[in-house]
Amino acid sequence: MFDFALPPTVKGDLLDNFLAMGWFRIGSILHTTNITWLNEIEYPVYWLRYNVSAVRLRRNNTKLISANGCFTTCCRPLELNHETVQLFNKYRKRTKFKLGKSLDSILIDTSNDTFDSRIMEVRLHGHLIAAGIFDVGKKSIENIINIYDHAYKQYSLGKFLILSIYKYCLENGYAYYYPGYYIPGQEILSYKLFLDKQATEVYVPEQNTWVGYHEFENGIPHLSS
């Protein structure tokens, strides 16, 4: 199943409603699907969200925040510049994910006309080493892409960005943080569960509802069909 929509503006309550129904942004459109392909093999797709107020950071997460205390973070409205583009180009050369050739080609809407987009920047001595791009609604945010300089890979900057965006949600009263889709058994996507499995919910399209990750993991009926 695949469906898409192209509203002229997707902000505030409208974005919240789409996200709550298992839709997500790709470029300048919204889409929903329950399958994808990796290496020409079909896999089921499940959309995730974090219940922000329910998140309880484990020791390894607080240790990561403490270890990365030398970095500064700042969130601002999205506006691509040479520094951000240069970081993306570095990231794309080293990442295992298949990515578009440019941030422009991935985001399409870089002027914030359709979506209300922000960028979370991580810097060391003023130098940009990581950035997370996300859209904000009234009560929800969706994380579009996180990029970082692999020269600082030992600092787990991808996870640190998730923690930084979670903190932004907490401080600004957002109820839900949507990190995208998850494919059970695919280690490359397991980082989306590290924040707090207890606070992670999975969308079940057949029931048009969200269930706790552990209920999902333990086998809801449609998984065995």
N, C-alpha and C positions, 0 to 999 in steps of 0.2 A: 504494500500500500504506500502510495506517495501522493501528496497533495501540496499545493502551494497557494499563496495569496500575495497580492501586491497592493496593499493600501497606500494611499499617498503619504500618510503620516502614521507612525506607530510609536506613540509616546504615552506616558501616564497609564491610566487604567486600561487602555487598549492593549498595550504590551503585556501588562499583568495578565489579562484575560487569555491572550494567545499562549503565553508561557504555561499557564495553569491547565491548558488543554493539550499539552504535549507538542506545541509548535516551537520552532526555533529559527533564528535568523541565519540566512546564508546569502552573502552579498547584500543586495538591497531588497530581497524578498523574504517572506516567512514560509517555512515549509514544515511538514511533518512526515515521518516515515517510520516503519517498524522493521526495515531490513537495510542492510548495507553490504558491500562487498570488500573483502580484503584478500589480495592475491588471487582474485577471480573466484573466491569462495564466498557464498552467501551466509550472512550471520544475522541473527535477530538483534534489533536495536532497542534499548530501553533508555528513556530520558530520566535524568536525575535532577534533584534539587536538594539544597540544604535548608532545613528549618533553622534560621539564624539564631533565634532565641534559645533553641535547644542544644546548640553546639557546646560541648565541653572539651576544651583542649587537653589532650593527653601530654604526658611529660615530654615525649619526643618532639611535639609541636612547640611547646614552650622553650625547650632547649634550642630548637632551630631559630626561634625569634631572638633568643638571647645571644646565640652565636653570630647572628647577623646584625647585631646592634651597631656595628660600624657603618651600616648603610643608612641612607636617608630615603624616605618615601614621600611622594607628593602626588596628589590626584588633581587633575585639571580637565576641562572640556577637551575632547579630542580635536586636535589639529596636527596633522602630520607635518613633520619637518625633516630636514636632512639627517639629523641625529637619530630620529626614530627609524627612518628608512635604512640608514646604514646599519643599525642594530638588527633589523629584520634580515637584511642581506647576509649578515654574519650567521644569524641563527639558521636561516634556510640552508646554508651550505653544510651544516653539521647535523641537522635534525633527521630523525628516522621517519618523520611524518612526510607525506606527500603534500606539498604546499603550492599555492599559486606563485607566480613569478614576482609578484609585488604586493604590498599591503593594499594598494589601490584596487587591485584585481580581486582581493579577498573581501574587502569591506564595501567597495563600490560607493556607499554613502559616507564620504569622508567630510562632508560639509555639515553634517548633523541635521539635514533637512527632513529626512524620513525618521531617523532614530535620534535619541538623545544619548550620545556616546561620550564616555570618559576614558582617560588613560591614567593608569597608575604607574608612576615612574619610580624605579629604584636606582639610586646613584651612590657611587663611591668617590669621594673627593670631587664631586661635581660631574663625574663622568657617568653617562647613562649605561647601565649594565643589564637592565631588565625592564620590561614594560608589559602591562596587562591592559587589554582593551575590552571594555564592557559597555552595554547599554543599560540605562536606568528607566524604570517605570515609576509608578507611584509607590508600590510596595515591594517591587521585585527588581532584581538585576540579572542580566544574562552575560556570562563571560564568553567573549567571542574568540580571542586568541591571546596567549601569553608567549612572549619571546624573551630570550636572554642570550648573553654572551657566553659561549661554552668555555671560555677561558676561566670562568668563575663557577664551573659546574659543581665543584665540591661544596658549594654553599646551598645546593638544592634550591636554586632560584625560582624554578617553576612552582614548587610547593610554597616557597616564601611569598610569591605573588598571590597565590590562593589565600594564604593567611592574611596578607595585607588587604586584599579586597574584602575578605570576611570581616576584618576589623572596620573597614569603611562602612559596610552594611550595618554592623552593630552600632556604630557611632551615629549613623544617619537614619536609623529607624526602619531599615528595609527588612521585611519579614522573610523573604526567600531569595536564595542565591542559586541560580541555575548554571551549572558548569557544562551542560551539553549532554551528549549521549554516552552510554556505557554498553560494552559488549562483554557478557560473562565469559570468563576464561581467557580474555585477552590481556596479558600482563602490561602491554603498552598503555592501556587505559586505566590501570589499577590506581594510578595517582589520584584519580577523582574521588576515591573513597577514603583517602588518608585523613581528611579533616576531622570527621567523626561519623563512623558508620551508624551510630545510634541516632544521629540527627539527620541522616540521609534518607530521602524518600524516592521511590521509583514510580513512574507513571504506568498504569495498567490501562491501555486503550480500550480493551474489551469491556472494562467496568467503568471507564471514564473517571478514574479515581487514582489517588496516590496512596501507596502503602509504604510502611517502614522497610528499610533495606533488609533487615533480618527476616521479616515475614516473606519478602521476595526471595531471599537466598534459601530459605528453608523449604520452598516449593509451593507456590500458589498453583491452583489447578491448571491454568492454561500453559504452564511450563512443561508439564508432562504430557500434553496432548500432541 
